[in-house]
Amino acid sequence: AGNWTNARERLTAIESRYPFSIHAQQALMELAYVNWKDGENEQALATIDRFQQQFPNHPGTDYMLYLRGLVNLTPASAFMANLTGQDPAERDPKGLRSSYDEFSELVTRFPNSTYAPDAQARMNWLVNTIAMNEVFVARYYYERGAYVAAVNRAQIVITDFEGVAANEQALYIMMLSYDKLGMADLRADTERV
C-alpha cells in the first residue's frame, strides 16, 4: 500500500526478534526494497551490504545484486529530473557506472536468473546513456572553445562505446572541433567516417 514507514518498522521487528531464522533473511531482503522505494538509497545499500555479508550463499543473492543495480540507477537526485524531463545522461555518471557494474556481475554470476534478462536490457540502456554523457561533456567543451578537450571526449565515445547511437554525434563534434582548430586533414577523415 506504499506505507513504507510501517513496513520498515515491522520488518525490523521481525529481524530483531528472530535473528537467525529464514524469516529474518527474507525481512532483510524486503527491508532493502522498502528503503529503496522510500527514497532511502544509502540505507538500502547498507542493508544490501549487510545481507550479502551475513548470507553470502543465499539463493536470493541474484535479487540483491539486481536491487543494488536499481538503487544505484535511481539516485536521490533523480527525483526532480523525472519531473523536469532532464536526460539521465546529463547527470553525473558515477551512479550509472556503478549500476552497470552490479548488473554485469548479476549477468555473469547468475546467467539463468529471472532478473538476468532485465539486467541485460538495463546494461544496454546504461551503455548508451553513459556514452551520451560523454557527448554532452564534449559538446560543453566545444561551446566553451576548448576544442582539443572536445575532440578527446568525443574520441572516448568512439573508442570505448562501439556501436552506440552517440557515435554519430561524437563524430560530428570531432569534425566541428577539427574545423575550428584548422586541421583540414583530420576534419576530412572524420567527415568521411
C-alpha positions as CSV (number, residue, x, y, z in Angstrom):
1,A,0.0,0.0,0.0
2,G,3.0,2.3,0.0
3,N,3.2,2.6,3.7
4,W,7.0,2.3,3.8
5,T,7.4,3.6,7.4
6,N,5.1,0.9,8.8
7,A,6.7,-1.8,6.7
8,R,10.2,-0.8,7.8
9,E,9.2,-1.0,11.5
10,R,7.6,-4.4,11.1
11,L,10.4,-5.8,9.0
12,T,13.0,-4.5,11.5
13,A,11.0,-6.1,14.4
14,I,11.0,-9.5,12.6
15,E,14.7,-9.3,12.0
16,S,15.5,-8.4,15.6
17,R,13.1,-10.9,17.3
18,Y,14.1,-13.9,15.1
19,P,17.7,-13.0,14.0
20,F,18.7,-16.5,12.8
21,S,15.5,-17.6,11.2
22,I,14.7,-17.8,7.5
23,H,12.1,-15.1,8.2
24,A,14.9,-12.7,9.2
25,Q,16.7,-13.3,6.0
26,Q,13.5,-12.5,4.0
27,A,12.8,-9.5,6.2
28,L,16.3,-8.1,5.5
29,M,15.7,-8.5,1.7
30,E,12.3,-6.8,2.0
31,L,13.8,-4.1,4.2
32,A,16.3,-3.2,1.4
33,Y,13.5,-2.9,-1.1
34,V,11.4,-0.8,1.3
35,N,14.3,1.6,1.9
36,W,14.8,1.9,-1.8
37,K,11.1,2.6,-2.5
38,D,11.1,5.2,0.3
39,G,14.0,7.1,-1.2
40,E,16.5,6.0,1.4
41,N,19.1,4.8,-1.1
42,E,22.0,4.9,1.3
43,Q,20.1,2.9,3.8
44,A,19.1,0.4,1.1
45,L,22.7,-0.1,0.0
46,A,23.8,-0.6,3.6
47,T,21.0,-3.2,4.1
48,I,22.1,-5.0,0.9
49,D,25.7,-5.0,2.1
50,R,24.7,-6.4,5.5
51,F,22.6,-9.1,3.8
52,Q,25.5,-10.1,1.5
53,Q,27.9,-10.2,4.4
54,Q,25.6,-12.3,6.6
55,F,24.3,-14.6,3.9
56,P,26.9,-14.8,1.0
57,N,25.5,-18.0,-0.5
58,H,21.8,-17.2,-0.1
59,P,19.5,-18.2,-3.0
60,G,18.3,-14.6,-3.2
61,T,21.8,-13.2,-3.9
62,D,20.8,-12.6,-7.5
63,Y,17.9,-10.5,-6.4
64,M,20.1,-8.4,-4.1
65,L,22.5,-7.7,-6.9
66,Y,19.6,-6.7,-9.1
67,L,18.2,-4.4,-6.3
68,R,21.7,-2.9,-5.8
69,G,21.8,-2.1,-9.5
70,L,18.3,-0.5,-9.3
71,V,19.3,1.6,-6.3
72,N,22.4,2.9,-8.0
73,L,20.4,3.5,-11.2
74,T,18.0,5.8,-9.4
75,P,19.9,8.2,-7.2
76,A,18.0,10.5,-4.9
77,S,18.9,13.5,-7.1
78,A,16.9,11.9,-9.9
79,F,13.6,12.8,-8.3
80,M,13.4,16.3,-9.8
81,A,14.9,15.0,-13.1
82,N,11.8,12.9,-13.6
83,L,9.6,15.9,-13.1
84,T,11.6,18.3,-15.3
85,G,12.3,15.8,-18.0
86,Q,16.1,16.0,-17.6
87,D,18.0,13.4,-19.6
88,P,19.8,11.0,-17.3
89,A,22.9,11.4,-19.4
90,E,23.2,15.0,-18.3
91,R,23.8,13.9,-14.6
92,D,26.9,12.6,-13.0
93,P,27.6,9.1,-14.5
94,K,29.1,7.7,-11.3
95,G,25.8,6.0,-10.3
96,L,25.2,4.8,-13.8
97,R,28.6,3.2,-14.0
98,S,28.1,1.6,-10.5
99,S,24.7,0.3,-11.6
100,Y,26.2,-1.2,-14.8
101,D,28.8,-3.0,-12.7
102,E,26.1,-4.5,-10.5
103,F,24.0,-5.7,-13.4
104,S,27.1,-7.0,-15.1
105,E,28.0,-9.1,-12.0
106,L,24.4,-10.4,-11.9
107,V,24.5,-11.5,-15.5
108,T,28.0,-13.0,-15.1
109,R,27.4,-14.9,-11.9
110,F,23.7,-15.8,-12.4
111,P,23.1,-16.1,-16.2
112,N,19.9,-18.2,-15.6
113,S,18.4,-15.8,-13.0
114,T,14.9,-14.5,-13.7
115,Y,16.5,-11.0,-13.3
116,A,19.2,-11.5,-15.9
117,P,17.2,-10.6,-19.0
118,D,16.1,-7.3,-17.4
119,A,19.6,-6.6,-16.1
120,Q,21.0,-7.2,-19.6
121,A,18.4,-4.8,-21.1
122,R,19.3,-2.2,-18.5
123,M,23.0,-2.6,-19.2
124,N,22.4,-1.8,-22.9
125,W,20.5,1.3,-21.9
126,L,23.2,2.3,-19.4
127,V,26.0,2.0,-22.1
128,N,24.0,4.3,-24.4
129,T,23.4,6.7,-21.5
130,I,27.0,6.8,-20.4
131,A,28.1,7.4,-23.9
132,M,25.7,10.3,-24.3
133,N,27.1,11.7,-21.1
134,E,30.5,11.8,-22.8
135,V,28.9,13.5,-25.8
136,F,27.3,16.2,-23.5
137,V,30.7,16.8,-22.0
138,A,32.3,17.1,-25.4
139,R,29.6,19.5,-26.5
140,Y,30.2,21.6,-23.4
141,Y,33.9,21.8,-24.2
142,Y,33.2,22.7,-27.8
143,E,30.8,25.5,-26.8
144,R,33.5,26.9,-24.4
145,G,36.1,26.9,-27.1
146,A,38.1,24.0,-25.7
147,Y,38.4,22.2,-29.0
148,V,41.2,19.8,-28.1
149,A,39.2,18.7,-25.0
150,A,36.1,18.3,-27.1
151,V,38.0,16.0,-29.5
152,N,39.4,14.0,-26.6
153,R,36.0,13.4,-25.1
154,A,34.4,12.6,-28.4
155,Q,37.2,10.1,-29.1
156,I,36.4,8.3,-25.8
157,V,32.9,7.7,-27.2
158,I,34.2,6.3,-30.4
159,T,36.8,4.0,-28.8
160,D,35.1,2.9,-25.6
161,F,31.5,2.7,-26.7
162,E,31.5,0.9,-30.1
163,G,28.2,0.7,-31.9
164,V,26.1,3.1,-29.8
165,A,23.9,5.8,-31.2
166,A,26.0,8.5,-29.6
167,N,28.9,7.8,-32.0
168,E,27.4,9.9,-34.8
169,Q,27.1,12.9,-32.5
170,A,30.6,12.4,-31.2
171,L,32.0,12.3,-34.8
172,Y,30.1,15.5,-35.6
173,I,31.6,17.3,-32.6
174,M,35.0,16.0,-33.6
175,M,34.5,17.3,-37.1
176,L,33.5,20.7,-35.9
177,S,36.4,20.9,-33.5
178,Y,39.0,19.9,-36.1
179,D,37.5,22.6,-38.3
180,K,37.9,25.2,-35.6
181,L,41.5,24.0,-35.0
182,G,42.3,24.3,-38.7
183,M,43.1,20.7,-39.1
184,A,41.7,20.1,-42.5
185,D,43.0,16.5,-43.0
186,L,41.6,15.3,-39.7
187,R,38.3,17.1,-40.3
188,A,38.0,15.4,-43.8
189,D,38.8,11.9,-42.3
190,T,36.2,12.4,-39.6
191,E,33.7,13.6,-42.1
192,R,34.4,10.6,-44.3
193,V,33.8,8.2,-41.3
